[in-house]
Amino acid sequence: MNNDTICAISTPLGQGGIGIIRISGKHAYKIGTSLFKSSKNKSHLKPYTLHHGYIISSQGTILDEVLVSFMPAPKSYTGEDVFEINCHGGPVVVKTILKEVISKGARLAEPGEFTLRAFLNGKIDLTKAEAILEIIEAKSERSLELASTKLSGHLKEKIETIKKRLTDIMANVVAEIDFDEDIEIDINKIANTINELIEDINKLIENHEKYSVIMQGATVVLCGEVNAGKSSLLNAILGKERAIVTDIPGTTRDFIEDVINLDGMSIKLIDTAGIRYTEDQIEIIGVKRGLELIQKADLVLLVFDVTKGLSDDVAQICNLIPAQKILAVANKIDLGFSATYKNTIDFFRDKQIELIGISAKTGENIDKLVKKIPQKILGKNPEPVGTELVPNLRQTQSLKQAKRELEEVLNNIHTVEIDILYSQLESATRYLKEITGEITTEDVLNNVFSNFCIGK
């Protein structure tokens, strides 16, 4: 990390009540006070206190009436001297003050550079840094709760506990290597401990697989034949006229999407082009895109018209994706059922696909469907506890690598030399250290902090 003093706008740029310019580095106080004139003519600013005054331009004119604060190192967010200017939130005034700060010797911060400095200065570990990003990007109250649990340090504590037990095992193994005639380790006890640690790691990995959709949001695709009522269903779920609905087949030729919060989960709903044979090139592209979206979806609402039954083309979709990712939606139940509806019920029962009957027109069972969507996405555990630990993808990959090393230890524990076991235990510990950032590479740091906005 270099010794540059950095600055950035830390609030969204646009019309607003307040805009904040953050300055961090060894010259933060000097730069901030060179622009600030206290309304009480103070020559020194008391730390951790808001001070009223004015920002004066290089030409000596008043740019804005402001409140400023100073947080000296190391008791600041970044661990460096931090000076913050709270001005009015118009984009022109905020940008103008930022230019003045830069003219005094600061440089514009890179994305996430304030948080990166906090990490490098030991203010936070990597799990907390990533939790900060997850809080900023939280798509629902539930995802905010899960991110806040990690910000409180509980994930780090869990990793440290696992790592401490591994370190204790390694100490015993070292003693065996150094004093093999005097000390004999209990291999079975070590094996039992490693099994327990693998169970702990498995729990974290399973949480990622179960609850990552809460952190990131889920995608639900509506698919089916033309005029099955997909667009009407989209509008009914959203509670607004998002898609054009007509009696003309093929109204939706591309996909339409919108976002809704269902039971604390952010869900992207995508209405796709109806599946049918057509020579219309635009509609062909729309159908192809729809099939691609189906493959990537967290849940597929397979919509069909109960007055017509299930077509072979739509039924084939059940062969493309796992049954648990499909919820069959029998639409237009207000109009009566086709003679083949009993066969349709049997078809979905044989496929172990859940079926729900609704009327997008009258609203019958729409509430039931809306409640069912997040339950289907989350499976049998739709209500994660707020204190549940949910690692992100990077953390989960390191956990899986640590688990593989520990499984290798168990496989070899009775057959290989003790120093080889030590090497494998050390490797597992190294992967755990990657999670908290004790061991990391520049590429990892770049990947983590480049996802932050400028100013955080």
C-alpha positions as CSV (number, residue, x, y, z in Angstrom):
1,M,0.0,0.0,0.0
2,N,1.4,3.4,-0.9
3,N,1.3,6.6,1.2
4,D,-1.1,8.5,-1.1
5,T,-3.9,10.5,0.5
6,I,-7.1,9.4,-1.2
7,C,-10.5,10.9,-1.6
8,A,-13.9,10.1,-3.0
9,I,-17.6,10.9,-2.9
10,S,-19.0,8.3,-0.4
11,T,-22.7,9.0,-1.1
12,P,-24.7,8.2,-4.3
13,L,-24.3,11.0,-6.8
14,G,-27.6,12.8,-7.5
15,Q,-30.1,15.1,-5.9
16,G,-30.2,14.5,-2.1
17,G,-30.1,16.2,1.2
18,I,-26.4,15.4,2.0
19,G,-23.3,14.5,0.1
20,I,-20.2,13.2,1.8
21,I,-16.6,13.5,0.6
22,R,-14.2,11.2,2.4
23,I,-10.4,11.8,2.6
24,S,-8.0,9.3,4.1
25,G,-4.2,9.3,4.5
26,K,-1.5,11.1,6.3
27,H,-2.4,14.5,4.7
28,A,-6.1,14.2,5.2
29,Y,-6.3,16.7,8.1
30,K,-4.1,19.2,6.3
31,I,-6.1,19.0,3.1
32,G,-9.4,19.1,4.8
33,T,-8.6,22.1,7.1
34,S,-7.1,24.0,4.2
35,L,-10.5,24.1,2.6
36,F,-12.6,24.5,5.7
37,K,-13.4,27.8,7.6
38,S,-15.0,27.2,11.0
39,S,-18.0,29.3,11.8
40,K,-16.5,29.7,15.3
41,N,-13.0,30.6,14.0
42,K,-11.5,27.5,15.6
43,S,-7.9,26.8,14.6
44,H,-7.9,23.1,15.7
45,L,-10.7,20.6,15.2
46,K,-11.6,18.3,18.0
47,P,-11.6,14.7,16.8
48,Y,-14.8,12.7,16.5
49,T,-16.9,15.9,16.6
50,L,-19.0,17.6,14.0
51,H,-17.8,21.1,13.2
52,H,-19.9,23.7,11.4
53,G,-18.5,26.0,8.8
54,Y,-17.8,26.6,5.1
55,I,-15.8,25.2,2.3
56,I,-13.8,27.9,0.6
57,S,-12.5,27.5,-3.0
58,S,-9.0,28.2,-4.1
59,Q,-10.3,31.6,-5.3
60,G,-11.6,32.4,-1.8
61,T,-15.3,32.1,-2.5
62,I,-17.7,30.1,-0.3
63,L,-18.7,26.9,-2.1
64,D,-21.1,25.5,0.6
65,E,-22.1,25.5,4.2
66,V,-20.9,22.2,5.7
67,L,-20.3,20.0,8.7
68,V,-16.9,18.3,8.9
69,S,-15.3,15.7,11.1
70,F,-11.9,14.4,11.8
71,M,-11.0,10.8,12.9
72,P,-7.3,10.4,13.6
73,A,-5.4,7.2,13.1
74,P,-5.7,4.5,14.2
75,K,-9.2,5.0,15.5
76,S,-10.9,5.4,12.1
77,Y,-12.5,3.2,9.5
78,T,-9.3,2.9,7.4
79,G,-6.9,3.0,10.3
80,E,-5.5,6.2,8.9
81,D,-6.3,9.9,9.4
82,V,-9.8,10.4,8.0
83,F,-11.4,13.8,7.2
84,E,-15.1,13.9,6.1
85,I,-17.0,16.8,4.6
86,N,-20.8,16.7,4.8
87,C,-22.1,19.1,2.3
88,H,-25.4,19.6,0.5
89,G,-26.2,16.7,-1.9
90,G,-26.5,18.4,-5.3
91,P,-24.1,16.7,-7.8
92,V,-22.5,20.0,-8.8
93,V,-21.5,21.1,-5.3
94,V,-20.3,17.7,-4.4
95,K,-18.2,17.4,-7.5
96,T,-16.8,20.9,-7.1
97,I,-15.7,20.2,-3.5
98,L,-14.1,16.9,-4.6
99,K,-12.1,18.8,-7.3
100,E,-10.9,21.2,-4.7
101,V,-9.7,18.3,-2.5
102,I,-7.8,16.8,-5.4
103,S,-6.2,20.2,-6.2
104,K,-4.8,20.1,-2.6
105,G,-2.9,16.9,-3.3
106,A,-5.3,14.0,-2.7
107,R,-6.0,11.5,-5.5
108,L,-9.2,9.8,-6.4
109,A,-9.6,6.5,-4.6
110,E,-10.0,3.2,-6.5
111,P,-13.1,1.1,-6.0
112,G,-13.1,-0.3,-2.5
113,E,-9.7,1.3,-1.6
114,F,-11.0,2.7,1.8
115,T,-12.0,-0.8,2.9
116,L,-8.8,-2.3,1.4
117,R,-6.8,0.1,3.6
118,A,-8.9,-0.9,6.6
119,F,-8.0,-4.5,5.9
120,L,-4.3,-3.9,5.3
121,N,-4.1,-1.8,8.5
122,G,-5.6,-4.6,10.5
123,K,-8.9,-2.9,11.3
124,I,-10.9,-5.8,9.7
125,D,-10.3,-9.2,8.4
126,L,-11.3,-10.4,4.9
127,T,-14.6,-11.9,6.0
128,K,-15.7,-8.6,7.5
129,A,-14.6,-6.7,4.4
130,E,-16.8,-9.0,2.3
131,A,-19.6,-8.7,4.8
132,I,-19.5,-4.9,4.3
133,L,-20.0,-5.4,0.5
134,E,-22.8,-7.8,1.2
135,I,-24.5,-5.3,3.4
136,I,-24.2,-2.6,0.8
137,E,-25.6,-4.9,-1.9
138,A,-28.3,-6.5,0.4
139,K,-31.4,-7.2,-1.6
140,S,-33.7,-8.0,1.3
141,E,-34.0,-7.8,5.1
142,R,-33.1,-11.4,5.3
143,S,-29.9,-11.0,3.3
144,L,-29.0,-8.0,5.4
145,E,-29.4,-10.1,8.6
146,L,-27.1,-12.8,7.2
147,A,-24.5,-10.3,6.1
148,S,-24.6,-8.5,9.5
149,T,-23.9,-11.7,11.3
150,K,-20.6,-12.0,9.4
151,L,-19.9,-8.3,10.0
152,S,-20.2,-9.0,13.7
153,G,-17.3,-11.4,13.3
154,H,-19.1,-14.7,13.8
155,L,-17.8,-16.3,10.6
156,K,-14.2,-15.4,11.5
157,E,-14.8,-16.8,15.0
158,K,-16.0,-20.1,13.5
159,I,-13.0,-20.4,11.2
160,E,-10.6,-19.5,14.0
161,T,-12.1,-22.2,16.2
162,I,-11.7,-24.9,13.4
163,K,-8.2,-23.6,12.7
164,K,-7.3,-23.7,16.5
165,R,-8.3,-27.4,16.7
166,L,-6.2,-28.2,13.7
167,T,-3.3,-26.3,15.1
168,D,-3.6,-28.4,18.3
169,I,-3.5,-31.6,16.2
170,M,-0.4,-30.3,14.3
171,A,1.4,-29.6,17.6
172,N,0.8,-33.2,18.7
173,V,2.1,-34.4,15.3
174,V,5.2,-32.2,15.6
175,A,5.9,-33.6,19.0
176,E,5.6,-37.1,17.6
177,I,8.1,-36.2,14.8
178,D,10.6,-34.5,17.1
179,F,10.3,-36.9,20.1
180,D,9.1,-40.2,18.5
181,E,10.7,-42.3,21.2
182,D,9.1,-40.5,24.1
183,I,5.6,-39.4,22.7
184,E,3.0,-41.5,21.1
185,I,0.0,-39.7,19.7
186,D,-3.5,-41.2,19.7
187,I,-4.3,-41.6,16.0
188,N,-8.0,-42.6,16.7
189,K,-8.5,-39.5,18.7
190,I,-7.1,-37.4,16.0
191,A,-9.3,-39.1,13.4
192,N,-12.4,-38.4,15.5
193,T,-11.4,-34.7,15.9
194,I,-10.9,-34.4,12.1
195,N,-14.3,-36.0,11.5
196,E,-15.9,-33.4,13.7
197,L,-14.1,-30.6,11.9
198,I,-15.2,-32.0,8.5
199,E,-18.8,-31.9,9.8
200,D,-18.4,-28.2,10.9
201,I,-17.0,-27.4,7.4
202,N,-19.8,-29.3,5.7
203,K,-22.4,-27.3,7.6
204,L,-20.9,-24.0,6.3
205,I,-20.7,-25.4,2.7
206,E,-24.4,-26.6,3.0
207,N,-25.4,-23.2,4.2
208,H,-23.9,-21.6,1.2
209,E,-25.7,-24.0,-1.1
210,K,-29.0,-23.5,0.7
211,Y,-29.0,-19.8,1.4
212,S,-26.8,-18.1,-1.2
213,V,-30.0,-17.3,-3.2
214,I,-31.0,-15.1,-0.2
215,M,-27.8,-13.2,-0.4
216,Q,-27.7,-12.9,-4.1
217,G,-31.4,-13.0,-5.1
218,A,-33.1,-15.8,-7.0
219,T,-34.3,-16.0,-10.6
220,V,-37.7,-17.5,-11.5
221,V,-38.6,-18.1,-15.1
222,L,-42.1,-18.4,-16.4
223,C,-42.3,-20.7,-19.4
224,G,-45.0,-22.5,-21.4
225,E,-47.0,-22.4,-24.6
226,V,-48.2,-19.3,-26.2
227,N,-51.4,-17.9,-24.7
228,A,-51.0,-20.1,-21.6
229,G,-51.3,-16.9,-19.5
230,K,-47.7,-16.4,-18.6
231,S,-47.8,-12.6,-19.0
232,S,-51.1,-12.4,-17.1
233,L,-49.5,-14.4,-14.3
234,L,-46.4,-12.1,-14.2
235,N,-48.7,-9.1,-13.8
236,A,-50.8,-10.9,-11.1
237,I,-47.7,-11.7,-9.1
238,L,-46.2,-8.3,-9.5
239,G,-49.5,-6.6,-8.8
240,K,-49.1,-4.3,-11.8
241,E,-49.4,-4.3,-15.6
242,R,-45.8,-5.1,-16.4
243,A,-46.4,-7.2,-19.6
244,I,-48.7,-6.6,-22.5
245,V,-51.6,-9.1,-22.4
246,T,-53.7,-9.8,-25.6
247,D,-55.5,-12.8,-27.1
248,I,-53.1,-12.7,-30.0
249,P,-50.6,-15.7,-29.8
250,G,-47.0,-14.8,-29.4
251,T,-47.4,-11.4,-27.9
252,T,-44.2,-11.9,-25.8
253,R,-41.5,-12.4,-28.4
254,D,-38.5,-11.7,-26.1
255,F,-38.2,-12.0,-22.4
256,I,-39.6,-9.4,-19.9
257,E,-38.3,-9.2,-16.3
258,D,-39.0,-7.4,-13.1
259,V,-38.0,-7.8,-9.4
260,I,-40.2,-8.5,-6.5
261,N,-39.5,-9.2,-2.8
262,L,-41.3,-12.4,-1.6
263,D,-41.1,-13.4,2.0
264,G,-37.8,-11.5,2.5
265,M,-36.2,-12.8,-0.7
266,S,-35.4,-10.7,-3.7
267,I,-36.7,-12.5,-6.8
268,K,-36.2,-11.7,-10.4
269,L,-39.3,-12.8,-12.4
270,I,-38.7,-13.4,-16.1
271,D,-41.6,-13.9,-18.6
272,T,-40.3,-15.8,-21.7
273,A,-41.6,-16.2,-25.2
274,G,-44.2,-18.9,-25.6
275,I,-42.9,-22.3,-26.8
276,R,-44.2,-23.3,-30.2
277,Y,-43.1,-24.0,-33.7
278,T,-42.8,-20.7,-35.7
279,E,-41.0,-19.4,-38.8
280,D,-40.8,-15.9,-37.3
281,Q,-37.1,-15.3,-36.9
282,I,-37.6,-12.8,-34.0
283,E,-39.9,-15.2,-32.2
284,I,-37.4,-18.1,-32.8
285,I,-34.6,-16.1,-31.1
286,G,-37.0,-15.3,-28.2
287,V,-37.8,-19.0,-27.7
288,K,-34.1,-19.8,-27.8
289,R,-33.3,-17.2,-25.2
290,G,-36.1,-18.5,-23.0
291,L,-34.7,-22.0,-23.0
292,E,-31.3,-20.7,-22.1
293,L,-32.8,-18.8,-19.1
294,I,-34.7,-21.9,-18.0
295,Q,-31.4,-23.8,-17.7
296,K,-30.0,-21.1,-15.4
297,A,-33.1,-20.4,-13.3
298,D,-33.4,-21.2,-9.6
299,L,-37.1,-22.1,-10.2
300,V,-39.2,-22.6,-13.3
301,L,-42.9,-21.9,-13.3
302,L,-44.2,-24.3,-16.0
303,V,-47.4,-22.6,-17.0
304,F,-50.1,-24.4,-19.1
305,D,-53.7,-23.8,-20.0
306,V,-56.0,-26.3,-18.3
307,T,-58.6,-25.9,-21.0
308,K,-56.1,-27.2,-23.6
309,G,-53.9,-29.5,-21.6
310,L,-50.1,-30.0,-21.6
311,S,-48.4,-29.9,-25.0
312,D,-45.5,-32.3,-25.8
313,D,-43.1,-29.4,-26.3
314,V,-43.8,-28.0,-22.8
315,A,-43.6,-31.5,-21.3
316,Q,-40.1,-31.9,-22.8
317,I,-38.9,-29.1,-20.6
318,C,-39.2,-31.5,-17.6
319,N,-36.4,-33.5,-19.1
320,L,-34.1,-30.5,-19.2
321,I,-33.9,-29.6,-15.5
322,P,-34.3,-31.3,-12.2
323,A,-37.8,-31.9,-11.0
324,Q,-37.3,-30.0,-7.7
325,K,-36.6,-26.8,-9.8
326,I,-40.0,-27.0,-11.5
327,L,-43.4,-25.8,-10.2
328,A,-46.2,-26.7,-12.6
329,V,-48.9,-24.0,-12.8
330,A,-52.3,-25.0,-14.2
331,N,-53.7,-21.7,-15.3
332,K,-57.3,-20.7,-16.3
333,I,-59.0,-23.0,-13.8
334,D,-61.9,-20.6,-13.8
335,L,-62.8,-21.8,-17.4
336,G,-63.0,-25.5,-16.6
337,F,-60.7,-28.4,-17.4
338,S,-59.8,-30.3,-20.5
339,A,-60.6,-34.0,-20.9
340,T,-56.9,-34.8,-20.6
341,Y,-56.3,-33.0,-17.3
342,K,-56.4,-36.2,-15.3
343,N,-53.5,-37.5,-17.4
344,T,-51.6,-34.2,-16.9
345,I,-51.9,-34.7,-13.1
346,D,-50.6,-38.2,-13.4
347,F,-47.7,-37.0,-15.6
348,F,-46.5,-34.5,-13.0
349,R,-47.0,-37.0,-10.1
350,D,-44.9,-39.5,-11.9
351,K,-42.2,-36.8,-12.5
352,Q,-42.5,-35.8,-8.8
353,I,-43.3,-32.3,-9.9
354,E,-45.6,-30.2,-7.6
355,L,-48.7,-28.8,-9.3
356,I,-50.8,-25.9,-8.3
357,G,-54.0,-24.6,-10.0
358,I,-54.5,-20.9,-10.4
359,S,-56.4,-18.3,-12.4
360,A,-54.3,-15.3,-13.3
361,K,-57.5,-13.6,-14.5
362,T,-59.5,-13.9,-11.3
363,G,-56.6,-14.1,-8.9
364,E,-57.7,-17.5,-7.5
365,N,-54.7,-19.2,-5.7
366,I,-52.3,-16.4,-6.7
367,D,-51.5,-15.8,-3.0
368,K,-50.9,-19.6,-2.5
369,L,-48.5,-19.6,-5.5
370,V,-46.7,-16.5,-4.3
371,K,-46.1,-18.2,-0.9
372,K,-45.0,-21.4,-2.5
373,I,-42.3,-19.7,-4.7
374,P,-39.7,-18.9,-2.0
375,Q,-40.4,-22.3,-0.3
376,K,-39.6,-24.1,-3.5
377,I,-36.4,-22.2,-4.0
378,L,-35.2,-22.8,-0.5
379,G,-36.4,-26.4,-0.3
380,K,-37.2,-27.8,3.1
381,N,-35.6,-25.0,5.1
382,P,-37.4,-21.8,4.0
383,E,-36.7,-19.9,7.2
384,P,-32.9,-19.5,7.9
385,V,-32.1,-18.2,11.4
386,G,-30.8,-14.6,11.4
387,T,-27.5,-15.8,13.0
388,E,-26.9,-18.5,10.4
389,L,-23.4,-18.4,8.9
390,V,-23.5,-18.3,5.1
391,P,-20.1,-18.1,3.4
392,N,-19.9,-16.5,0.0
393,L,-18.6,-18.3,-3.1
394,R,-14.9,-17.5,-2.5
395,Q,-15.1,-18.6,1.1
396,T,-16.9,-21.8,0.2
397,Q,-14.3,-22.7,-2.4
398,S,-11.6,-22.4,0.3
399,L,-13.7,-24.5,2.7
400,K,-14.1,-27.2,0.0
401,Q,-10.3,-27.3,-0.5
402,A,-9.7,-27.5,3.3
403,K,-12.3,-30.3,3.5
404,R,-10.5,-32.3,0.7
405,E,-7.2,-32.0,2.5
406,L,-8.8,-33.3,5.8
407,E,-10.5,-36.2,4.0
408,E,-7.1,-37.1,2.5
409,V,-5.7,-37.1,6.1
410,L,-8.4,-39.5,7.2
411,N,-7.8,-41.8,4.2
412,N,-4.1,-42.0,4.9
413,I,-4.0,-41.6,8.7
414,H,-3.1,-45.3,9.3
415,T,-0.8,-45.9,6.3
416,V,1.5,-42.9,5.6
417,E,4.4,-41.3,7.5
418,I,3.5,-38.8,10.2
419,D,5.3,-36.0,8.5
420,I,3.1,-36.4,5.4
421,L,0.0,-36.1,7.6
422,Y,1.5,-32.9,9.1
423,S,1.9,-31.5,5.6
424,Q,-1.7,-32.2,4.7
425,L,-3.0,-30.7,8.0
426,E,-0.8,-27.6,7.2
427,S,-2.4,-27.4,3.8
428,A,-5.9,-27.5,5.2
429,T,-5.0,-24.8,7.7
430,R,-3.6,-22.6,4.9
431,Y,-7.0,-22.7,3.0
432,L,-8.7,-21.6,6.2
433,K,-6.3,-18.7,6.5
434,E,-7.3,-17.7,3.0
435,I,-10.8,-17.1,4.2
436,T,-9.9,-14.6,6.8
437,G,-7.1,-13.1,4.7
438,E,-4.1,-14.2,6.9
439,I,-2.8,-15.7,3.7
440,T,-3.8,-14.0,0.5
441,T,-2.7,-13.0,-2.9
442,E,-2.9,-9.7,-4.8
443,D,-5.3,-11.3,-7.3
444,V,-7.7,-12.3,-4.5
445,L,-7.6,-8.8,-3.0
446,N,-8.2,-7.2,-6.4
447,N,-11.2,-9.5,-7.0
448,V,-12.7,-8.8,-3.6
449,F,-12.2,-5.0,-3.4
450,S,-12.9,-4.2,-7.1
451,N,-16.5,-5.1,-6.5
452,F,-16.9,-2.2,-4.0
453,C,-18.1,1.2,-5.2
454,I,-15.7,4.1,-5.2
455,G,-16.0,5.8,-1.8
456,K,-16.2,2.7,0.3
